[in-house]
Structures are given as structure tokens and as C-alpha cells.
């Protein structure tokens, strides 16, 4: 059985990691991939079209995106440590794109049997019982999805 575990650094995401470690260790599943998906910041509108202003904004934009990517790499490494403690070496996958669509595509392309994810992540709709990303993944994939609360 192949597990795809979604990681975004949120408390619910880490609960999903803990549950996935429990399942993988208990069932002796050794094919685990951790995925973290980021969506680049939108490029800012620049009203002053001077070359200096564009270059300055481009540097800020690139720095913000680089910092976001580094955060996602840290989320993956932190989650991977939990699996390594149980003798499981997970594959790490960092993807750019819309989280729900990208997770569903990765599950399909990788032939994963199960996706494990938190009920809510770092999105803006934290008041919903089931987060928009987890709900969309359920709708877009043919793999089983375990949503951890």
C-alpha cells in the first residue's frame, strides 16, 4: 500500500502526520510519500512603471516566494523525522500549484492507494468543519482519503 501524506505545517497537518506514522508503522507500510504544495504569491501590480521600481518589487516577490518554499521544505523535513523515528524513510515531494488539484494529480500519477491529510490547513476558511482543500481533494481523487481532525 502506498500512502501520500499531506503536510502544510498547520496543527491539523501534524495530527495527520502522527496518524499516518501510526498507520504506516502498525501495518508495516514502507511506501510513504510526504507532499507539501505551495502556491506562489501573486505578482504585485506596480503603478509606477519605472525600471527601478519593477526591479525592487521583483526582488521582494522572489524573496517572499523563496521564504515560502523554505518553510515548506522545513515542514516536510519535520514530518519526515516522525517517520524516520519508526524506521520508515519517506519520499519528499514539494510541488507548486493549487493545493487540492496538485495533491489529487500527484496521487493519480504516483498510484497512491490512500491520501492522509488534516481536516483544515493554513487556508483562510478555518471556520469550516472540513477545509476547502481536503473537501476538494475528496472530490477530485479516486484514492481513499483519510481526513484527520
C-alpha positions in Angstrom: 0.0 0.0 0.0 1.3 3.4 -1.0 0.5 6.4 1.3 0.5 10.1 0.3 0.6 12.3 3.4 -0.1 16.0 3.0 2.0 18.5 5.0 1.5 22.2 5.3 2.8 23.0 8.8 -0.6 23.5 10.4 -1.6 21.7 13.6 -4.1 19.6 11.8 -1.5 18.6 9.2 0.8 17.4 12.1 -2.1 15.4 13.5 -2.4 13.8 10.1 1.3 13.0 10.2 1.0 11.4 13.6 -1.9 9.3 12.4 0.0 8.3 9.2 3.1 7.3 11.2 0.8 5.2 13.4 -0.8 3.5 10.4 2.4 3.0 8.5 4.3 1.5 11.5 1.3 -0.6 12.6 0.7 -2.0 9.1 4.4 -2.2 8.2 3.8 0.1 5.2 7.1 1.2 3.8 6.0 3.2 0.8 5.2 6.7 2.1 5.5 10.0 0.3 5.1 13.3 2.1 3.8 16.1 -0.1 3.7 19.9 0.5 2.2 22.2 -2.0 2.7 25.9 -2.3 1.0 28.4 -4.4 3.3 31.3 -5.4 2.4 34.8 -4.2 0.6 36.9 -6.8 2.9 39.3 -8.5 2.2 42.8 -7.3 0.7 45.4 -9.5 3.2 48.2 -10.0 1.6 51.6 -10.8 4.9 53.4 -11.1 6.4 51.6 -14.1 10.0 52.8 -13.6 12.7 50.2 -14.1 14.0 50.7 -10.5 10.5 50.2 -9.0 10.0 47.0 -11.1 13.4 45.6 -10.1 12.7 46.4 -6.4 9.3 44.7 -6.5 10.7 41.7 -8.3 13.4 41.2 -5.6 10.7 41.4 -2.9 8.5 39.0 -4.8 11.3 36.5 -5.3 12.4 36.7 -1.7 8.8 36.1 -0.4 8.5 33.0 -2.6 11.9 31.7 -1.6 11.0 32.1 2.0 7.7 30.2 1.5 9.5 27.4 -0.3 12.0 27.1 2.5 9.1 26.9 5.0 7.5 24.1 3.1 10.9 22.3 3.0 11.1 22.6 6.8 7.5 21.2 7.1 8.5 18.2 5.0 11.7 17.6 7.0 9.9 17.9 10.3 7.2 15.4 9.2 9.9 13.1 7.8 11.6 12.9 11.2 8.5 11.4 12.7 8.5 8.6 10.2 12.3 8.1 10.5 11.8 7.5 14.2 9.8 4.4 13.3 12.4 3.2 10.7 10.4 4.4 7.7 12.2 6.6 5.1 9.6 8.7 3.3 10.0 10.2 -0.1 9.6 14.0 0.0 7.6 15.9 -2.7 7.5 19.7 -3.0 5.1 20.9 -5.6 4.0 24.3 -6.9 0.3 24.8 -7.7 -3.2 24.9 -6.3 -3.0 22.5 -3.3 -6.2 20.4 -3.9 -5.6 19.9 -7.6 -1.9 19.3 -7.2 -2.4 16.7 -4.4 -5.1 14.9 -6.5 -2.8 14.9 -9.5 0.2 13.6 -7.5 -2.0 10.8 -6.1 -3.1 9.8 -9.5 0.3 10.0 -11.1 2.0 8.1 -8.3 -0.6 5.4 -8.0 -1.2 6.1 -4.3 -3.8 4.0 -2.5 -4.5 6.4 0.3 -4.1 10.1 0.9 -3.9 11.2 4.6 -4.4 14.9 5.4 -5.6 17.2 8.1 -9.2 18.5 8.2 -8.1 22.1 7.8 -4.8 23.6 6.9 -3.3 27.1 6.6 -6.1 28.3 4.3 -8.4 31.3 5.2 -11.5 29.2 5.7 -10.6 27.9 9.1 -14.2 28.1 10.4 -15.4 25.3 8.1 -15.7 21.8 9.6 -14.0 20.3 6.5 -11.4 22.6 4.9 -11.8 23.6 1.3 -8.6 21.8 0.3 -9.5 18.5 2.0 -13.0 18.7 0.6 -11.7 19.4 -3.0 -9.2 16.5 -2.8 -12.0 14.1 -1.8 -14.0 15.3 -4.8 -11.0 15.2 -7.3 -9.4 11.8 -6.5 -10.2 8.2 -6.8 -7.8 7.2 -4.0 -9.2 6.7 -0.5 -8.8 9.8 1.7 -8.3 9.8 5.4 -9.1 13.3 6.9 -7.7 13.6 10.4 -9.4 16.0 12.8 
